[in-house]
Amino acid sequence: MIQDQIAGRAELNFDAVRGTVRSSLLLWGPYLWADGSAPSAVGALAYEPGDFSPDGTHPSETGRAKVARLLLDFFKTDPTAKPWFVGSAASP
């Protein structure tokens, strides 16, 4: 669907400038999956034990910061996310 929206299919239009809005903007996202401390094949992401709270499931402060950085980097650089996330305002 994302590729179809990028290709301009009318039924997936999200931009009122291009016609009737029929869909939300669809985006890829950063690859957040990793096999523990073994670096992932995509982006070499790894989660260390300290990235989790004592329950071993929920992220710790460092885990949340790691994911937040990946999301922020994605939204600031992805060609489909950057225009609405960063906008046309100049960065300080």
N, C-alpha and C positions, 0 to 999 in steps of 0.2 A: 504494500500500500504506500509506503513512504516513497519508493522509487516511482510509483505511478503519480503521486502528488508532485514530486519534483519534475516529472515529465509534463505536467500541466493538465492532467485529466480533469475535465470540468466537474465531475461528480465529487472530486476531492479538493475543490477550490476553497481556500481559506482567506483569500485576499479580496476584499470588496472592490478594490480598484480594478481587478481582473474579471469582475462579474459577480453573479449571485454566490454568496457564501453558502457552501453546502457541507463543510467539514471543518473540524478543528485542525490546527497546524500539527502535523505529525513529524516527530523528530527521532533520530537515532540518539543514543546516549553513550556515555562512557562505559567501557567494559569494567564492571565492578566485581566480577567473580574471580576468585583465586583459590588455589589449593593450599590453604594455610600459608606456610612460609616458603613454599616452592613458587618461584616467580611464574606468573601466567605467561602464556604464549603471546598475549596481546598486551603490550605496554609494560610487561615485566612487573605487574602488580603482585604484591605478596602481603599477607596479613601476619603480623607477629603476635605472639600471645598477649603482649601488652596492648594490642589494638582491641581487646575484648574486656568486658567487665568480668567480675569473678564468676558469673554464671556460664561463661564460655560461649554465649549466644549473642548477647547485645553488645554493641560497640562501646568502647571506653572513650574518653575524651580524645585520645590520639587516633582511635579508629574513626570517630566522627570527623575529625579534622582531615584525615586522609581522604575520606569519601567526599567531604565538602570541597577539598582542593580539586579533586578530579571533576566534580560537577561544574565548579566555577571555570576551570580551564576549558571544559567542553563548551559551555555556554558563551564564553568569550571568543572562541576560535572557530567553532563549527559554522560553515557558511550559511546554514539555514537558521541557526539560533542567534548568531551574533547580531543581525539587524534589529531584532526586537528586544534582545537582552541588553546589548550595549547601546543601541539606538544610534542616532546621528550626532549626539552631543560629544564634544571633545573630552577626552580623558584628562583628568588633572595631572 
